């Protein structure tokens, strides 16, 4: 499998350059890939979560990765 070294900012910049139709295709692809995880979460909730996350990321509503795991006990 080919691994690309690309930052989230680069991904969002590329997505921002796509037409709305192309953005929808990317979203549908991501939703389809999540189905492979055998998750019981209903599709409409998954789609809404992806849309919300993309919207937040595109508007700069992000937190540093170092803060994401604060307060989570991982052993």
PDB file with one MODEL, atoms N, CA, C and O in Angstrom:
MODEL        1
ATOM      1  N   UNK A   1       0.838  -1.183   0.000  1.00  0.00           N
ATOM      2  CA  UNK A   1       0.000   0.000   0.000  1.00  0.00           C
ATOM      3  C   UNK A   1       0.879   1.241   0.000  1.00  0.00           C
ATOM      4  O   UNK A   1       1.856   1.307   0.746  1.00  0.00           O
ATOM      5  N   UNK A   2       0.548   2.211  -0.816  1.00  0.00           N
ATOM      6  CA  UNK A   2       1.275   3.465  -0.921  1.00  0.00           C
ATOM      7  C   UNK A   2       0.867   4.386   0.216  1.00  0.00           C
ATOM      8  O   UNK A   2      -0.324   4.576   0.464  1.00  0.00           O
ATOM      9  N   UNK A   3       1.836   4.956   0.906  1.00  0.00           N
ATOM     10  CA  UNK A   3       1.557   5.893   1.988  1.00  0.00           C
ATOM     11  C   UNK A   3       2.034   7.272   1.576  1.00  0.00           C
ATOM     12  O   UNK A   3       3.183   7.442   1.169  1.00  0.00           O
ATOM     13  N   UNK A   4       1.154   8.255   1.679  1.00  0.00           N
ATOM     14  CA  UNK A   4       1.494   9.628   1.329  1.00  0.00           C
ATOM     15  C   UNK A   4       1.775  10.425   2.584  1.00  0.00           C
ATOM     16  O   UNK A   4       1.104  10.248   3.601  1.00  0.00           O
ATOM     17  N   UNK A   5       2.756  11.297   2.520  1.00  0.00           N
ATOM     18  CA  UNK A   5       3.042  12.214   3.614  1.00  0.00           C
ATOM     19  C   UNK A   5       2.341  13.529   3.288  1.00  0.00           C
ATOM     20  O   UNK A   5       2.825  14.314   2.472  1.00  0.00           O
ATOM     21  N   UNK A   6       1.204  13.762   3.926  1.00  0.00           N
ATOM     22  CA  UNK A   6       0.419  14.959   3.644  1.00  0.00           C
ATOM     23  C   UNK A   6      -0.231  15.418   4.943  1.00  0.00           C
ATOM     24  O   UNK A   6      -0.695  14.600   5.737  1.00  0.00           O
ATOM     25  N   UNK A   7      -0.261  16.715   5.151  1.00  0.00           N
ATOM     26  CA  UNK A   7      -0.847  17.251   6.379  1.00  0.00           C
ATOM     27  C   UNK A   7      -2.344  17.454   6.204  1.00  0.00           C
ATOM     28  O   UNK A   7      -2.858  17.480   5.086  1.00  0.00           O
ATOM     29  N   UNK A   8      -3.036  17.597   7.333  1.00  0.00           N
ATOM     30  CA  UNK A   8      -4.472  17.869   7.269  1.00  0.00           C
ATOM     31  C   UNK A   8      -4.729  19.177   6.534  1.00  0.00           C
ATOM     32  O   UNK A   8      -5.676  19.276   5.754  1.00  0.00           O
ATOM     33  N   UNK A   9      -3.890  20.183   6.778  1.00  0.00           N
ATOM     34  CA  UNK A   9      -4.069  21.463   6.094  1.00  0.00           C
ATOM     35  C   UNK A   9      -3.977  21.295   4.584  1.00  0.00           C
ATOM     36  O   UNK A   9      -4.732  21.919   3.838  1.00  0.00           O
ATOM     37  N   UNK A  10      -3.053  20.453   4.135  1.00  0.00           N
ATOM     38  CA  UNK A  10      -2.926  20.207   2.700  1.00  0.00           C
ATOM     39  C   UNK A  10      -4.165  19.496   2.161  1.00  0.00           C
ATOM     40  O   UNK A  10      -4.635  19.801   1.065  1.00  0.00           O
ATOM     41  N   UNK A  11      -4.691  18.549   2.934  1.00  0.00           N
ATOM     42  CA  UNK A  11      -5.906  17.841   2.521  1.00  0.00           C
ATOM     43  C   UNK A  11      -7.060  18.823   2.395  1.00  0.00           C
ATOM     44  O   UNK A  11      -7.781  18.817   1.397  1.00  0.00           O
ATOM     45  N   UNK A  12      -7.236  19.671   3.413  1.00  0.00           N
ATOM     46  CA  UNK A  12      -8.344  20.624   3.390  1.00  0.00           C
ATOM     47  C   UNK A  12      -8.184  21.649   2.270  1.00  0.00           C
ATOM     48  O   UNK A  12      -9.175  22.087   1.685  1.00  0.00           O
ATOM     49  N   UNK A  13      -6.950  22.033   1.971  1.00  0.00           N
ATOM     50  CA  UNK A  13      -6.707  22.948   0.856  1.00  0.00           C
ATOM     51  C   UNK A  13      -7.116  22.289  -0.457  1.00  0.00           C
ATOM     52  O   UNK A  13      -7.742  22.919  -1.309  1.00  0.00           O
ATOM     53  N   UNK A  14      -6.758  21.019  -0.613  1.00  0.00           N
ATOM     54  CA  UNK A  14      -7.137  20.294  -1.827  1.00  0.00           C
ATOM     55  C   UNK A  14      -8.651  20.143  -1.933  1.00  0.00           C
ATOM     56  O   UNK A  14      -9.222  20.335  -3.007  1.00  0.00           O
ATOM     57  N   UNK A  15      -9.299  19.800  -0.827  1.00  0.00           N
ATOM     58  CA  UNK A  15     -10.756  19.642  -0.828  1.00  0.00           C
ATOM     59  C   UNK A  15     -11.431  20.960  -1.158  1.00  0.00           C
ATOM     60  O   UNK A  15     -12.418  20.995  -1.892  1.00  0.00           O
ATOM     61  N   UNK A  16     -10.894  22.048  -0.611  1.00  0.00           N
ATOM     62  CA  UNK A  16     -11.472  23.373  -0.843  1.00  0.00           C
ATOM     63  C   UNK A  16     -11.419  23.758  -2.320  1.00  0.00           C
ATOM     64  O   UNK A  16     -12.244  24.546  -2.782  1.00  0.00           O
ATOM     65  N   UNK A  17     -10.475  23.220  -3.052  1.00  0.00           N
ATOM     66  CA  UNK A  17     -10.327  23.533  -4.474  1.00  0.00           C
ATOM     67  C   UNK A  17     -11.288  22.733  -5.354  1.00  0.00           C
ATOM     68  O   UNK A  17     -11.431  23.018  -6.543  1.00  0.00           O
ATOM     69  N   UNK A  18     -11.940  21.742  -4.772  1.00  0.00           N
ATOM     70  CA  UNK A  18     -12.878  20.915  -5.531  1.00  0.00           C
ATOM     71  C   UNK A  18     -14.219  21.616  -5.681  1.00  0.00           C
ATOM     72  O   UNK A  18     -14.580  22.475  -4.877  1.00  0.00           O
ATOM     73  N   UNK A  19     -14.942  21.243  -6.710  1.00  0.00           N
ATOM     74  CA  UNK A  19     -16.308  21.736  -6.862  1.00  0.00           C
ATOM     75  C   UNK A  19     -17.175  21.083  -5.791  1.00  0.00           C
ATOM     76  O   UNK A  19     -16.774  20.090  -5.186  1.00  0.00           O
ATOM     77  N   UNK A  20     -18.358  21.637  -5.558  1.00  0.00           N
ATOM     78  CA  UNK A  20     -19.267  21.049  -4.571  1.00  0.00           C
ATOM     79  C   UNK A  20     -19.610  19.610  -4.940  1.00  0.00           C
ATOM     80  O   UNK A  20     -19.739  18.753  -4.067  1.00  0.00           O
ATOM     81  N   UNK A  21     -19.757  19.352  -6.228  1.00  0.00           N
ATOM     82  CA  UNK A  21     -20.049  18.002  -6.704  1.00  0.00           C
ATOM     83  C   UNK A  21     -18.908  17.046  -6.353  1.00  0.00           C
ATOM     84  O   UNK A  21     -19.143  15.931  -5.887  1.00  0.00           O
ATOM     85  N   UNK A  22     -17.680  17.490  -6.579  1.00  0.00           N
ATOM     86  CA  UNK A  22     -16.521  16.656  -6.262  1.00  0.00           C
ATOM     87  C   UNK A  22     -16.381  16.457  -4.753  1.00  0.00           C
ATOM     88  O   UNK A  22     -16.005  15.375  -4.303  1.00  0.00           O
ATOM     89  N   UNK A  23     -16.683  17.497  -3.972  1.00  0.00           N
ATOM     90  CA  UNK A  23     -16.643  17.373  -2.515  1.00  0.00           C
ATOM     91  C   UNK A  23     -17.654  16.332  -2.047  1.00  0.00           C
ATOM     92  O   UNK A  23     -17.373  15.555  -1.135  1.00  0.00           O
ATOM     93  N   UNK A  24     -18.831  16.318  -2.673  1.00  0.00           N
ATOM     94  CA  UNK A  24     -19.852  15.330  -2.330  1.00  0.00           C
ATOM     95  C   UNK A  24     -19.360  13.919  -2.649  1.00  0.00           C
ATOM     96  O   UNK A  24     -19.610  12.986  -1.885  1.00  0.00           O
ATOM     97  N   UNK A  25     -18.667  13.763  -3.769  1.00  0.00           N
ATOM     98  CA  UNK A  25     -18.118  12.454  -4.127  1.00  0.00           C
ATOM     99  C   UNK A  25     -17.088  11.992  -3.101  1.00  0.00           C
ATOM    100  O   UNK A  25     -17.064  10.819  -2.728  1.00  0.00           O
ATOM    101  N   UNK A  26     -16.242  12.907  -2.645  1.00  0.00           N
ATOM    102  CA  UNK A  26     -15.259  12.570  -1.613  1.00  0.00           C
ATOM    103  C   UNK A  26     -15.975  12.142  -0.343  1.00  0.00           C
ATOM    104  O   UNK A  26     -15.599  11.150   0.282  1.00  0.00           O
ATOM    105  N   UNK A  27     -16.999  12.881   0.037  1.00  0.00           N
ATOM    106  CA  UNK A  27     -17.769  12.559   1.234  1.00  0.00           C
ATOM    107  C   UNK A  27     -18.416  11.182   1.108  1.00  0.00           C
ATOM    108  O   UNK A  27     -18.374  10.388   2.048  1.00  0.00           O
ATOM    109  N   UNK A  28     -19.010  10.897  -0.040  1.00  0.00           N
ATOM    110  CA  UNK A  28     -19.639   9.595  -0.256  1.00  0.00           C
ATOM    111  C   UNK A  28     -18.605   8.468  -0.190  1.00  0.00           C
ATOM    112  O   UNK A  28     -18.885   7.395   0.345  1.00  0.00           O
ATOM    113  N   UNK A  29     -17.420   8.711  -0.730  1.00  0.00           N
ATOM    114  CA  UNK A  29     -16.353   7.715  -0.661  1.00  0.00           C
ATOM    115  C   UNK A  29     -15.978   7.438   0.792  1.00  0.00           C
ATOM    116  O   UNK A  29     -15.838   6.284   1.195  1.00  0.00           O
ATOM    117  N   UNK A  30     -15.816   8.504   1.575  1.00  0.00           N
ATOM    118  CA  UNK A  30     -15.454   8.332   2.983  1.00  0.00           C
ATOM    119  C   UNK A  30     -16.537   7.587   3.748  1.00  0.00           C
ATOM    120  O   UNK A  30     -16.239   6.748   4.597  1.00  0.00           O
ATOM    121  N   UNK A  31     -17.784   7.893   3.447  1.00  0.00           N
ATOM    122  CA  UNK A  31     -18.887   7.192   4.104  1.00  0.00           C
ATOM    123  C   UNK A  31     -18.851   5.716   3.739  1.00  0.00           C
ATOM    124  O   UNK A  31     -19.035   4.861   4.605  1.00  0.00           O
ATOM    125  N   UNK A  32     -18.619   5.408   2.482  1.00  0.00           N
ATOM    126  CA  UNK A  32     -18.550   4.011   2.045  1.00  0.00           C
ATOM    127  C   UNK A  32     -17.407   3.281   2.745  1.00  0.00           C
ATOM    128  O   UNK A  32     -17.565   2.127   3.142  1.00  0.00           O
ATOM    129  N   UNK A  33     -16.266   3.937   2.898  1.00  0.00           N
ATOM    130  CA  UNK A  33     -15.132   3.317   3.582  1.00  0.00           C
ATOM    131  C   UNK A  33     -15.462   3.041   5.043  1.00  0.00           C
ATOM    132  O   UNK A  33     -14.987   2.052   5.601  1.00  0.00           O
ATOM    133  N   UNK A  34     -16.262   3.890   5.673  1.00  0.00           N
ATOM    134  CA  UNK A  34     -16.607   3.663   7.082  1.00  0.00           C
ATOM    135  C   UNK A  34     -17.505   2.444   7.223  1.00  0.00           C
ATOM    136  O   UNK A  34     -17.514   1.808   8.277  1.00  0.00           O
ATOM    137  N   UNK A  35     -18.247   2.112   6.200  1.00  0.00           N
ATOM    138  CA  UNK A  35     -19.119   0.931   6.253  1.00  0.00           C
ATOM    139  C   UNK A  35     -18.303  -0.352   6.382  1.00  0.00           C
ATOM    140  O   UNK A  35     -18.792  -1.350   6.912  1.00  0.00           O
ATOM    141  N   UNK A  36     -17.091  -0.328   5.909  1.00  0.00           N
ATOM    142  CA  UNK A  36     -16.227  -1.499   5.978  1.00  0.00           C
ATOM    143  C   UNK A  36     -15.797  -1.803   7.409  1.00  0.00           C
ATOM    144  O   UNK A  36     -15.291  -2.892   7.682  1.00  0.00           O
ATOM    145  N   UNK A  37     -15.991  -0.860   8.323  1.00  0.00           N
ATOM    146  CA  UNK A  37     -15.578  -1.033   9.716  1.00  0.00           C
ATOM    147  C   UNK A  37     -16.578  -1.852  10.525  1.00  0.00           C
ATOM    148  O   UNK A  37     -16.352  -2.096  11.710  1.00  0.00           O
ATOM    149  N   UNK A  38     -17.668  -2.275   9.916  1.00  0.00           N
ATOM    150  CA  UNK A  38     -18.706  -3.041  10.597  1.00  0.00           C
ATOM    151  C   UNK A  38     -19.219  -2.319  11.839  1.00  0.00           C
ATOM    152  O   UNK A  38     -19.452  -2.929  12.882  1.00  0.00           O
ATOM    153  N   UNK A  39     -19.387  -1.027  11.705  1.00  0.00           N
ATOM    154  CA  UNK A  39     -19.867  -0.193  12.795  1.00  0.00           C
ATOM    155  C   UNK A  39     -21.393  -0.204  12.784  1.00  0.00           C
ATOM    156  O   UNK A  39     -22.010  -0.186  11.719  1.00  0.00           O
ATOM    157  N   UNK A  40     -21.993  -0.234  13.960  1.00  0.00           N
ATOM    158  CA  UNK A  40     -23.449  -0.237  14.053  1.00  0.00           C
ATOM    159  C   UNK A  40     -24.051   1.161  13.992  1.00  0.00           C
ATOM    160  O   UNK A  40     -25.274   1.301  14.031  1.00  0.00           O
ATOM    161  N   UNK A  41     -23.230   2.189  13.897  1.00  0.00           N
ATOM    162  CA  UNK A  41     -23.735   3.554  13.840  1.00  0.00           C
ATOM    163  C   UNK A  41     -24.517   3.748  12.544  1.00  0.00           C
ATOM    164  O   UNK A  41     -24.016   3.427  11.466  1.00  0.00           O
ATOM    165  N   UNK A  42     -25.746   4.272  12.640  1.00  0.00           N
ATOM    166  CA  UNK A  42     -26.545   4.503  11.426  1.00  0.00           C
ATOM    167  C   UNK A  42     -25.835   5.448  10.451  1.00  0.00           C
ATOM    168  O   UNK A  42     -25.139   6.377  10.860  1.00  0.00           O
ATOM    169  N   UNK A  43     -26.027   5.192   9.165  1.00  0.00           N
ATOM    170  CA  UNK A  43     -25.357   5.968   8.127  1.00  0.00           C
ATOM    171  C   UNK A  43     -25.613   7.461   8.246  1.00  0.00           C
ATOM    172  O   UNK A  43     -24.697   8.263   8.063  1.00  0.00           O
ATOM    173  N   UNK A  44     -26.860   7.847   8.552  1.00  0.00           N
ATOM    174  CA  UNK A  44     -27.163   9.282   8.598  1.00  0.00           C
ATOM    175  C   UNK A  44     -26.380   9.976   9.713  1.00  0.00           C
ATOM    176  O   UNK A  44     -26.024  11.146   9.573  1.00  0.00           O
ATOM    177  N   UNK A  45     -26.110   9.286  10.803  1.00  0.00           N
ATOM    178  CA  UNK A  45     -25.321   9.866  11.886  1.00  0.00           C
ATOM    179  C   UNK A  45     -23.855   9.976  11.462  1.00  0.00           C
ATOM    180  O   UNK A  45     -23.190  10.968  11.761  1.00  0.00           O
ATOM    181  N   UNK A  46     -23.364   8.963  10.773  1.00  0.00           N
ATOM    182  CA  UNK A  46     -21.987   8.988  10.276  1.00  0.00           C
ATOM    183  C   UNK A  46     -21.811  10.130   9.287  1.00  0.00           C
ATOM    184  O   UNK A  46     -20.852  10.896   9.385  1.00  0.00           O
ATOM    185  N   UNK A  47     -22.726  10.249   8.341  1.00  0.00           N
ATOM    186  CA  UNK A  47     -22.641  11.301   7.326  1.00  0.00           C
ATOM    187  C   UNK A  47     -22.678  12.672   7.987  1.00  0.00           C
ATOM    188  O   UNK A  47     -21.887  13.548   7.637  1.00  0.00           O
ATOM    189  N   UNK A  48     -23.578  12.866   8.930  1.00  0.00           N
ATOM    190  CA  UNK A  48     -23.673  14.161   9.604  1.00  0.00           C
ATOM    191  C   UNK A  48     -22.397  14.462  10.382  1.00  0.00           C
ATOM    192  O   UNK A  48     -21.935  15.603  10.397  1.00  0.00           O
ATOM    193  N   UNK A  49     -21.828  13.454  11.024  1.00  0.00           N
ATOM    194  CA  UNK A  49     -20.580  13.654  11.757  1.00  0.00           C
ATOM    195  C   UNK A  49     -19.433  14.048  10.843  1.00  0.00           C
ATOM    196  O   UNK A  49     -18.630  14.915  11.187  1.00  0.00           O
ATOM    197  N   UNK A  50     -19.354  13.420   9.690  1.00  0.00           N
ATOM    198  CA  UNK A  50     -18.313  13.758   8.718  1.00  0.00           C
ATOM    199  C   UNK A  50     -18.527  15.169   8.192  1.00  0.00           C
ATOM    200  O   UNK A  50     -17.581  15.949   8.088  1.00  0.00           O
ATOM    201  N   UNK A  51     -19.758  15.491   7.863  1.00  0.00           N
ATOM    202  CA  UNK A  51     -20.053  16.854   7.382  1.00  0.00           C
ATOM    203  C   UNK A  51     -19.681  17.893   8.429  1.00  0.00           C
ATOM    204  O   UNK A  51     -19.053  18.903   8.112  1.00  0.00           O
ATOM    205  N   UNK A  52     -20.068  17.645   9.679  1.00  0.00           N
ATOM    206  CA  UNK A  52     -19.773  18.587  10.752  1.00  0.00           C
ATOM    207  C   UNK A  52     -18.264  18.717  10.951  1.00  0.00           C
ATOM    208  O   UNK A  52     -17.749  19.824  11.106  1.00  0.00           O
ATOM    209  N   UNK A  53     -17.562  17.597  10.948  1.00  0.00           N
ATOM    210  CA  UNK A  53     -16.113  17.631  11.105  1.00  0.00           C
ATOM    211  C   UNK A  53     -15.424  18.372   9.973  1.00  0.00           C
ATOM    212  O   UNK A  53     -14.493  19.143  10.210  1.00  0.00           O
ATOM    213  N   UNK A  54     -15.869  18.147   8.756  1.00  0.00           N
ATOM    214  CA  UNK A  54     -15.303  18.839   7.601  1.00  0.00           C
ATOM    215  C   UNK A  54     -15.578  20.330   7.690  1.00  0.00           C
ATOM    216  O   UNK A  54     -14.702  21.148   7.410  1.00  0.00           O
ATOM    217  N   UNK A  55     -16.803  20.683   8.082  1.00  0.00           N
ATOM    218  CA  UNK A  55     -17.176  22.096   8.230  1.00  0.00           C
ATOM    219  C   UNK A  55     -16.298  22.773   9.283  1.00  0.00           C
ATOM    220  O   UNK A  55     -15.798  23.876   9.063  1.00  0.00           O
ATOM    221  N   UNK A  56     -16.114  22.114  10.422  1.00  0.00           N
ATOM    222  CA  UNK A  56     -15.288  22.681  11.485  1.00  0.00           C
ATOM    223  C   UNK A  56     -13.835  22.822  11.036  1.00  0.00           C
ATOM    224  O   UNK A  56     -13.195  23.841  11.297  1.00  0.00           O
ATOM    225  N   UNK A  57     -13.325  21.808  10.367  1.00  0.00           N
ATOM    226  CA  UNK A  57     -11.940  21.854   9.906  1.00  0.00           C
ATOM    227  C   UNK A  57     -11.741  22.956   8.878  1.00  0.00           C
ATOM    228  O   UNK A  57     -10.740  23.672   8.915  1.00  0.00           O
ATOM    229  N   UNK A  58     -12.684  23.092   7.969  1.00  0.00           N
ATOM    230  CA  UNK A  58     -12.576  24.106   6.918  1.00  0.00           C
ATOM    231  C   UNK A  58     -12.663  25.519   7.491  1.00  0.00           C
ATOM    232  O   UNK A  58     -12.109  26.452   6.908  1.00  0.00           O
ATOM    233  N   UNK A  59     -13.348  25.692   8.621  1.00  0.00           N
ATOM    234  CA  UNK A  59     -13.486  27.021   9.226  1.00  0.00           C
ATOM    235  C   UNK A  59     -12.427  27.265  10.297  1.00  0.00           C
ATOM    236  O   UNK A  59     -12.454  28.292  10.976  1.00  0.00           O
ATOM    237  N   UNK A  60     -11.495  26.323  10.451  1.00  0.00           N
ATOM    238  CA  UNK A  60     -10.403  26.515  11.393  1.00  0.00           C
ATOM    239  C   UNK A  60     -10.731  26.158  12.829  1.00  0.00           C
ATOM    240  O   UNK A  60      -9.954  26.469  13.732  1.00  0.00           O
ATOM    241  N   UNK A  61     -11.860  25.517  13.058  1.00  0.00           N
ATOM    242  CA  UNK A  61     -12.256  25.128  14.412  1.00  0.00           C
ATOM    243  C   UNK A  61     -11.593  23.803  14.768  1.00  0.00           C
ATOM    244  O   UNK A  61     -12.241  22.756  14.796  1.00  0.00           O
ATOM    245  N   UNK A  62     -10.303  23.864  15.035  1.00  0.00           N
ATOM    246  CA  UNK A  62      -9.543  22.661  15.345  1.00  0.00           C
ATOM    247  C   UNK A  62      -8.804  22.845  16.663  1.00  0.00           C
ATOM    248  O   UNK A  62      -8.669  23.964  17.159  1.00  0.00           O
ATOM    249  N   UNK A  63      -8.330  21.744  17.224  1.00  0.00           N
ATOM    250  CA  UNK A  63      -7.497  21.798  18.418  1.00  0.00           C
ATOM    251  C   UNK A  63      -6.199  21.069  18.112  1.00  0.00           C
ATOM    252  O   UNK A  63      -6.171  20.176  17.265  1.00  0.00           O
ATOM    253  N   UNK A  64      -5.121  21.446  18.795  1.00  0.00           N
ATOM    254  CA  UNK A  64      -3.853  20.755  18.560  1.00  0.00           C
ATOM    255  C   UNK A  64      -3.967  19.274  18.900  1.00  0.00           C
ATOM    256  O   UNK A  64      -4.670  18.894  19.837  1.00  0.00           O
ATOM    257  N   UNK A  65      -3.283  18.457  18.145  1.00  0.00           N
ATOM    258  CA  UNK A  65      -3.302  17.015  18.364  1.00  0.00           C
ATOM    259  C   UNK A  65      -2.876  16.668  19.784  1.00  0.00           C
ATOM    260  O   UNK A  65      -3.392  15.724  20.381  1.00  0.00           O
ATOM    261  N   UNK A  66      -1.932  17.434  20.321  1.00  0.00           N
ATOM    262  CA  UNK A  66      -1.441  17.158  21.675  1.00  0.00           C
ATOM    263  C   UNK A  66      -2.534  17.295  22.727  1.00  0.00           C
ATOM    264  O   UNK A  66      -2.435  16.696  23.798  1.00  0.00           O
ATOM    265  N   UNK A  67      -3.579  18.075  22.438  1.00  0.00           N
ATOM    266  CA  UNK A  67      -4.675  18.269  23.390  1.00  0.00           C
ATOM    267  C   UNK A  67      -5.790  17.240  23.220  1.00  0.00           C
ATOM    268  O   UNK A  67      -6.630  17.089  24.107  1.00  0.00           O
ATOM    269  N   UNK A  68      -5.807  16.544  22.114  1.00  0.00           N
ATOM    270  CA  UNK A  68      -6.913  15.629  21.836  1.00  0.00           C
ATOM    271  C   UNK A  68      -7.016  14.502  22.852  1.00  0.00           C
ATOM    272  O   UNK A  68      -8.117  14.028  23.130  1.00  0.00           O
ATOM    273  N   UNK A  69      -5.888  14.062  23.414  1.00  0.00           N
ATOM    274  CA  UNK A  69      -5.882  12.908  24.301  1.00  0.00           C
ATOM    275  C   UNK A  69      -5.863  13.298  25.774  1.00  0.00           C
ATOM    276  O   UNK A  69      -5.810  12.425  26.639  1.00  0.00           O
ATOM    277  N   UNK A  70      -5.905  14.590  26.073  1.00  0.00           N
ATOM    278  CA  UNK A  70      -5.908  15.014  27.471  1.00  0.00           C
ATOM    279  C   UNK A  70      -7.147  14.476  28.179  1.00  0.00           C
ATOM    280  O   UNK A  70      -8.265  14.588  27.676  1.00  0.00           O
ATOM    281  N   UNK A  71      -6.929  13.895  29.343  1.00  0.00           N
ATOM    282  CA  UNK A  71      -8.037  13.378  30.130  1.00  0.00           C
ATOM    283  C   UNK A  71      -8.485  11.979  29.756  1.00  0.00           C
ATOM    284  O   UNK A  71      -9.406  11.442  30.371  1.00  0.00           O
ATOM    285  N   UNK A  72      -7.851  11.380  28.758  1.00  0.00           N
ATOM    286  CA  UNK A  72      -8.208  10.023  28.345  1.00  0.00           C
ATOM    287  C   UNK A  72      -7.164   9.072  28.906  1.00  0.00           C
ATOM    288  O   UNK A  72      -5.969   9.229  28.654  1.00  0.00           O
ATOM    289  N   UNK A  73      -7.618   8.087  29.667  1.00  0.00           N
ATOM    290  CA  UNK A  73      -6.707   7.101  30.251  1.00  0.00           C
ATOM    291  C   UNK A  73      -6.441   5.994  29.245  1.00  0.00           C
ATOM    292  O   UNK A  73      -7.343   5.234  28.893  1.00  0.00           O
ATOM    293  N   UNK A  74      -5.212   5.906  28.789  1.00  0.00           N
ATOM    294  CA  UNK A  74      -4.817   4.860  27.851  1.00  0.00           C
ATOM    295  C   UNK A  74      -3.721   4.037  28.507  1.00  0.00           C
ATOM    296  O   UNK A  74      -2.690   4.568  28.922  1.00  0.00           O
ATOM    297  N   UNK A  75      -3.957   2.735  28.595  1.00  0.00           N
ATOM    298  CA  UNK A  75      -2.966   1.869  29.233  1.00  0.00           C
ATOM    299  C   UNK A  75      -2.361   0.916  28.236  1.00  0.00           C
ATOM    300  O   UNK A  75      -1.504   0.108  28.595  1.00  0.00           O
TER     301      UNK A  75
ENDMDL
END
